[in-house]
């Protein structure tokens, strides 16, 4: 099967086809069937497969020097709700295709090459990239119990139900000394490449999020009987705070900070009641750590000032604080050389979205290769990357792996 056909086939493993997109959340029966289908594609490409203690799928091509640090590549096959068919999938099926291409060319790696399908890159349990977090030792027993999905199922419970005992999760951790580099092929999920006309993106840095929940508290009151001057409207205060976030992100000294309020919960949620409590789930990202943290600090100062002026209070709850990543020069050079060899136009660029590569960078050298996304659309049924663009990504990845896996 061609890569296009494989992507279409994997899209049939879907828990919500009526909605028009793909829903394939980690640790569900549908996800397990999809992962076994991917494992079969790995075996067809001559890879030895295994599942680790967290449910990450590995496919190994042993190198001539079995003791040499190996090269890792891959992405994920789980999805958000009603998503597209390319996010993550291109990086897994494209990696298998890259191995196929290298074998067909008669390449014999000095270093072993392993293809990974990470478990749970999408945030079913509130935080993304849990498979890679397990690999770098960032998930402890308390995290497994604390992290829950929208139905209240904990990560520990989901692991256990999928056949992965939670107490064995530490066994999934990798030895960084045994990894030479990790390179991830991915769709851009933005429109930079499409608008610039480049065929491939070589990622030089990955922006990271500082996510937090702001709970603004006022006083619920009857909307008809409470004069405007006597209100402590939590939603009005929250709305003012959202505009401050927008301004701070636009004025950030780095020029690359983005700030988003992705979730608003207004209580009690009745048209005739002044909201007494509002929760804002805030996502602030940048590849410049200092600029990002300046925006966070200024937002929190503004929240206190707005609360004081309006007779409100504000509580702050951290969700996740990740560190931006500079990609490894060796991976950047390998991907760039592959583009040049193939005659493909390319752009050095930053990834605004975070990926498993960002988490893996805590322990090993990483890099990423992007292919265009039509209209910049992602996490949506309209997500699309043309077959020839996917093939370009797999060819560049093969060239990068050849360079990284050679003596």
C-alpha positions as CSV (number, residue, x, y, z in Angstrom):
1,X,0.0,0.0,0.0
2,X,1.1,3.6,-0.7
3,X,1.4,6.0,2.2
4,X,-1.9,7.7,1.0
5,X,-3.6,4.3,1.1
6,X,-2.2,3.5,4.6
7,X,-3.4,6.8,6.0
8,X,-6.8,6.2,4.6
9,X,-6.9,2.7,6.0
10,X,-5.8,3.8,9.5
11,X,-8.6,6.5,9.4
12,X,-11.2,3.6,9.5
13,X,-10.3,2.9,13.1
14,X,-12.7,5.5,14.3
15,X,-15.1,5.8,17.3
16,X,-17.1,8.7,15.8
17,X,-17.4,8.5,12.1
18,X,-20.9,10.1,12.2
19,X,-19.2,13.4,13.2
20,X,-17.2,13.5,10.0
21,X,-13.8,13.3,11.6
22,X,-11.6,10.8,13.5
23,X,-11.9,10.0,17.2
24,X,-9.3,7.5,18.3
25,X,-8.3,8.2,22.0
26,X,-5.5,6.3,23.7
27,X,-6.2,3.1,25.6
28,X,-9.6,2.5,24.0
29,X,-10.4,-0.7,22.2
30,X,-10.4,1.1,18.9
31,X,-7.0,2.6,19.6
32,X,-5.7,-0.9,20.5
33,X,-6.9,-2.3,17.2
34,X,-5.4,0.6,15.3
35,X,-2.1,0.1,17.1
36,X,-2.0,-3.6,16.2
37,X,-2.6,-2.6,12.6
38,X,0.4,-0.3,12.8
39,X,2.5,-3.0,14.4
40,X,1.7,-5.2,11.4
41,X,2.9,-2.5,9.0
42,X,6.1,-2.3,11.1
43,X,6.6,-6.1,10.8
44,X,6.0,-6.0,7.0
45,X,8.9,-3.4,6.9
46,X,11.2,-5.9,8.7
47,X,11.0,-4.3,12.2
48,X,10.8,-6.3,15.4
49,X,7.9,-4.9,17.5
50,X,7.1,-4.6,21.2
51,X,4.9,-2.7,23.5
52,X,6.6,-1.1,26.5
53,X,5.1,-0.8,30.0
54,X,3.2,2.4,29.1
55,X,1.8,1.1,25.8
56,X,4.3,2.9,23.5
57,X,4.8,0.8,20.3
58,X,8.3,0.2,19.2
59,X,9.7,-1.3,15.9
60,X,13.4,-2.0,15.9
61,X,15.9,-2.3,13.0
62,X,19.1,-3.6,14.6
63,X,22.2,-1.9,13.4
64,X,25.6,-3.5,12.6
65,X,26.9,-2.3,16.0
66,X,24.3,-3.6,18.4
67,X,25.8,-1.6,21.3
68,X,25.8,1.8,19.6
69,X,23.3,4.4,20.7
70,X,20.3,4.1,18.4
71,X,18.3,6.6,16.4
72,X,14.6,7.0,17.2
73,X,11.9,8.3,15.0
74,X,8.1,8.4,15.1
75,X,5.0,10.2,16.4
76,X,1.5,9.1,17.5
77,X,-1.7,7.6,16.2
78,X,-4.1,8.7,18.9
79,X,-6.4,11.7,18.1
80,X,-8.4,14.5,19.7
81,X,-12.2,14.4,19.3
82,X,-13.5,14.7,15.8
83,X,-10.0,15.3,14.4
84,X,-8.2,14.9,11.1
85,X,-6.4,11.9,9.7
86,X,-2.8,13.3,9.4
87,X,-1.7,14.7,12.8
88,X,0.7,12.2,14.3
89,X,-0.1,9.5,11.8
90,X,2.2,11.0,9.1
91,X,5.1,10.7,11.5
92,X,4.4,7.0,12.3
93,X,3.5,5.7,8.9
94,X,6.0,8.0,7.3
95,X,8.8,6.6,9.5
96,X,7.9,3.1,8.6
97,X,7.9,4.1,4.9
98,X,11.4,5.7,5.4
99,X,12.7,2.4,6.8
100,X,11.2,0.7,3.7
101,X,13.0,3.1,1.4
102,X,16.3,2.7,3.2
103,X,16.0,-1.1,3.0
104,X,15.1,-0.9,-0.7
105,X,18.2,1.2,-1.3
106,X,20.4,-1.5,0.4
107,X,21.3,0.7,3.3
108,X,22.6,-1.1,6.4
109,X,22.6,1.1,9.5
110,X,25.6,1.3,11.8
111,X,23.3,2.4,14.6
112,X,20.0,0.7,15.2
113,X,16.9,2.6,14.1
114,X,13.7,2.4,16.1
115,X,10.2,3.6,15.0
116,X,7.9,4.8,17.8
117,X,4.2,5.2,18.1
118,X,3.9,7.2,21.3
119,X,0.8,6.5,23.5
120,X,-1.4,9.5,24.3
121,X,0.2,12.5,22.6
122,X,-3.3,14.2,22.7
123,X,-4.5,15.4,26.1
124,X,-7.3,12.9,26.9
125,X,-6.1,13.1,30.5
126,X,-5.6,16.8,30.6
127,X,-1.9,16.8,29.7
128,X,-0.5,15.8,26.3
129,X,2.5,13.7,25.4
130,X,2.1,11.2,28.3
131,X,3.8,8.4,26.4
132,X,7.0,10.4,25.9
133,X,6.7,11.8,29.5
134,X,6.8,8.2,30.7
135,X,9.9,7.5,28.6
136,X,11.8,10.4,30.2
137,X,10.6,9.5,33.7
138,X,8.2,12.5,34.2
139,X,5.1,10.5,35.4
140,X,5.0,9.3,39.0
141,X,2.3,7.3,40.8
142,X,0.5,10.5,42.0
143,X,0.3,11.7,38.4
144,X,-1.3,8.5,37.3
145,X,-4.0,8.8,39.9
146,X,-4.5,12.6,39.6
147,X,-4.8,12.8,35.8
148,X,-8.4,12.1,34.7
149,X,-10.3,12.3,31.5
150,X,-13.6,14.2,31.0
151,X,-15.5,11.2,32.4
152,X,-13.5,11.0,35.6
153,X,-11.4,8.0,34.5
154,X,-7.9,8.3,35.9
155,X,-4.9,7.5,33.8
156,X,-4.1,4.7,36.3
157,X,-7.5,3.2,35.7
158,X,-7.2,3.5,31.9
159,X,-3.8,1.9,31.9
160,X,-5.0,-1.0,34.0
161,X,-8.0,-1.6,31.8
162,X,-5.8,-1.6,28.7
163,X,-3.6,-4.3,30.2
164,X,-0.7,-2.1,31.5
165,X,-0.3,-2.3,35.3
166,X,0.3,1.2,36.6
167,X,3.0,0.1,39.0
168,X,5.1,-1.0,36.1
169,X,5.1,2.4,34.3
170,X,8.7,3.2,35.5
171,X,9.9,0.2,33.4
172,X,9.1,2.3,30.3
173,X,11.8,4.8,31.0
174,X,14.7,4.9,28.5
175,X,18.4,5.1,29.1
176,X,19.5,8.3,27.4
177,X,23.0,7.0,26.9
178,X,21.5,4.4,24.5
179,X,19.9,7.1,22.3
180,X,21.9,9.0,19.6
181,X,19.0,11.2,18.5
182,X,15.2,11.4,18.0
183,X,13.7,12.9,14.9
184,X,9.9,13.4,14.4
185,X,8.2,13.9,11.1
186,X,4.9,15.9,11.4
187,X,2.4,18.0,9.6
188,X,3.0,21.7,10.3
189,X,-0.5,22.4,11.7
190,X,0.0,26.0,10.6
191,X,0.1,27.8,7.2
192,X,3.7,29.1,7.2
193,X,5.0,26.6,4.7
194,X,2.0,26.9,2.4
195,X,2.2,30.7,2.3
196,X,5.9,30.7,1.8
197,X,5.8,28.1,-0.9
198,X,8.4,25.8,0.7
199,X,8.1,22.0,0.5
200,X,9.6,21.1,3.9
201,X,10.2,22.7,7.2
202,X,13.3,22.0,9.2
203,X,12.5,22.8,12.8
204,X,15.1,24.6,14.9
205,X,13.1,25.2,18.1
206,X,9.9,24.0,19.7
207,X,7.7,26.4,21.7
208,X,6.4,25.1,25.0
209,X,3.2,26.0,27.0
210,X,2.7,27.5,30.4
211,X,-0.9,26.5,31.1
212,X,-2.8,27.6,34.1
213,X,-6.4,27.9,35.4
214,X,-7.6,31.2,36.7
215,X,-10.7,31.1,38.8
216,X,-12.3,34.5,39.2
217,X,-14.8,34.8,42.0
218,X,-17.5,37.4,42.6
219,X,-21.0,37.2,43.8
220,X,-23.9,35.6,42.0
221,X,-27.0,37.8,42.0
222,X,-30.3,38.3,40.2
223,X,-29.6,40.0,36.9
224,X,-32.8,42.1,37.0
225,X,-32.8,43.1,40.7
226,X,-29.1,43.9,41.1
227,X,-28.1,47.4,39.8
228,X,-24.9,47.6,37.8
229,X,-23.1,49.6,40.5
230,X,-23.7,46.9,43.1
231,X,-22.4,43.9,41.1
232,X,-19.4,41.8,41.5
233,X,-19.6,40.2,38.1
234,X,-16.9,37.5,37.8
235,X,-17.5,37.1,34.0
236,X,-17.0,40.8,33.3
237,X,-13.7,40.7,35.2
238,X,-12.7,37.6,33.3
239,X,-13.5,39.2,30.0
240,X,-11.3,42.2,30.9
241,X,-8.5,39.8,31.8
242,X,-8.8,38.0,28.5
243,X,-8.3,41.3,26.6
244,X,-5.2,42.0,28.8
245,X,-3.8,38.6,27.8
246,X,-4.3,39.4,24.1
247,X,-2.5,42.7,24.5
248,X,0.4,41.2,26.5
249,X,1.0,38.5,23.9
250,X,0.9,41.0,21.0
251,X,3.3,43.3,22.8
252,X,5.7,40.5,24.0
253,X,9.4,41.5,23.3
254,X,10.0,38.2,21.5
255,X,7.3,38.8,18.9
256,X,6.5,35.1,19.0
257,X,4.4,34.7,22.2
258,X,0.9,33.5,21.8
259,X,-1.8,33.6,24.5
260,X,-5.1,31.8,24.4
261,X,-8.1,31.3,26.7
262,X,-9.4,27.9,25.3
263,X,-12.0,27.1,28.0
264,X,-14.5,29.3,29.9
265,X,-16.7,28.0,32.6
266,X,-19.2,30.5,33.9
267,X,-21.3,29.6,37.0
268,X,-24.1,29.2,37.7
269,X,-24.7,29.5,34.0
270,X,-28.2,31.0,33.9
271,X,-29.3,33.9,31.7
272,X,-30.9,35.7,34.7
273,X,-28.0,35.4,37.1
274,X,-24.9,37.5,37.4
275,X,-22.0,35.0,37.1
276,X,-20.5,34.4,40.5
277,X,-17.5,32.3,39.4
278,X,-15.6,31.9,36.2
279,X,-12.8,29.5,35.3
280,X,-10.4,30.4,32.5
281,X,-8.1,27.8,31.1
282,X,-5.1,29.8,29.8
283,X,-2.4,28.6,27.4
284,X,0.7,30.8,26.9
285,X,3.4,29.6,24.6
286,X,6.7,30.7,23.2
287,X,10.1,29.3,22.1
288,X,11.6,32.2,24.2
289,X,11.2,31.1,27.8
290,X,12.0,34.5,29.3
291,X,9.4,36.3,27.1
292,X,6.8,33.7,27.9
293,X,7.3,33.9,31.6
294,X,7.2,37.7,31.5
295,X,3.8,37.5,29.9
296,X,2.6,35.1,32.6
297,X,3.9,37.3,35.4
298,X,2.3,40.4,33.9
299,X,-1.0,38.6,33.4
300,X,-1.1,37.5,37.0
301,X,-0.4,41.0,38.2
302,X,-3.2,42.3,36.0
303,X,-5.5,39.7,37.4
304,X,-4.9,41.0,40.9
305,X,-5.4,44.6,39.8
306,X,-8.7,43.8,38.0
307,X,-9.9,41.8,40.9
308,X,-9.2,44.6,43.4
309,X,-10.9,47.2,41.2
310,X,-14.0,45.1,40.7
311,X,-14.3,43.6,44.2
312,X,-13.4,40.1,43.0
313,X,-10.9,37.5,43.9
314,X,-8.6,35.3,41.7
315,X,-7.1,31.9,42.4
316,X,-4.3,30.5,40.2
317,X,-3.9,26.7,39.6
318,X,-1.0,25.5,37.5
319,X,-1.8,22.9,34.8
320,X,1.5,22.3,33.0
321,X,4.7,24.2,32.6
322,X,7.0,22.9,29.9
323,X,10.4,24.2,28.7
324,X,11.0,25.4,25.1
325,X,13.4,23.3,23.2
326,X,16.3,24.1,20.8
327,X,16.7,21.3,18.3
328,X,20.0,19.5,18.1
329,X,22.4,20.8,15.4
330,X,23.2,17.3,14.2
331,X,19.5,16.6,13.5
332,X,19.0,20.0,11.9
333,X,22.0,19.4,9.7
334,X,20.9,15.9,8.7
335,X,17.4,17.1,7.7
336,X,18.8,20.1,5.8
337,X,21.3,17.9,3.9
338,X,18.5,15.5,3.0
339,X,16.4,18.4,1.6
340,X,19.3,19.6,-0.4
341,X,20.1,16.2,-1.8
342,X,16.5,15.7,-2.9
343,X,16.2,19.2,-4.4
344,X,13.3,20.2,-2.1
345,X,12.9,23.8,-1.0
346,X,12.9,24.1,2.8
347,X,12.5,26.6,5.6
348,X,14.2,26.7,9.0
349,X,11.4,27.4,11.4
350,X,10.0,27.2,14.9
351,X,7.2,24.8,15.9
352,X,4.5,26.7,17.7
353,X,2.7,23.5,18.6
354,X,4.4,21.1,21.0
355,X,5.0,17.5,20.2
356,X,6.6,14.4,21.7
357,X,9.9,15.7,20.5
358,X,9.7,18.5,23.0
359,X,9.3,16.1,25.9
360,X,12.0,13.7,24.6
361,X,14.4,16.7,24.5
362,X,14.7,16.5,28.3
363,X,16.9,13.4,27.9
364,X,18.1,13.1,24.2
365,X,19.0,15.3,21.2
366,X,15.9,16.0,19.0
367,X,14.7,17.5,15.8
368,X,11.6,17.7,13.6
369,X,10.7,17.8,10.0
370,X,7.5,19.5,8.9
371,X,5.3,19.1,5.8
372,X,2.6,21.6,4.8
373,X,-0.9,21.7,6.1
374,X,-3.5,23.0,3.7
375,X,-4.9,26.3,5.1
376,X,-3.1,25.6,8.4
377,X,-6.1,23.5,9.5
378,X,-5.5,20.8,12.1
379,X,-7.4,18.9,14.8
380,X,-10.4,19.1,12.5
381,X,-11.9,16.9,9.8
382,X,-10.7,19.2,7.1
383,X,-7.0,18.7,8.0
384,X,-5.2,17.8,4.8
385,X,-1.7,17.2,3.4
386,X,-1.3,16.2,-0.2
387,X,0.1,12.7,-0.9
388,X,3.1,14.1,-2.7
389,X,3.8,16.3,0.4
390,X,3.6,13.3,2.7
391,X,5.9,11.4,0.4
392,X,8.4,14.3,0.4
393,X,8.4,14.2,4.2
394,X,9.1,10.5,4.3
395,X,11.9,10.9,1.7
396,X,13.5,13.7,3.8
397,X,13.2,11.6,7.0
398,X,14.8,8.6,5.2
399,X,17.7,10.9,4.3
400,X,18.1,12.2,7.8
401,X,17.9,8.7,9.3
402,X,20.6,7.5,6.9
403,X,22.9,10.3,8.0
404,X,22.2,9.9,11.7
405,X,22.4,6.1,11.7
406,X,25.7,5.9,9.8
407,X,29.0,5.4,11.6
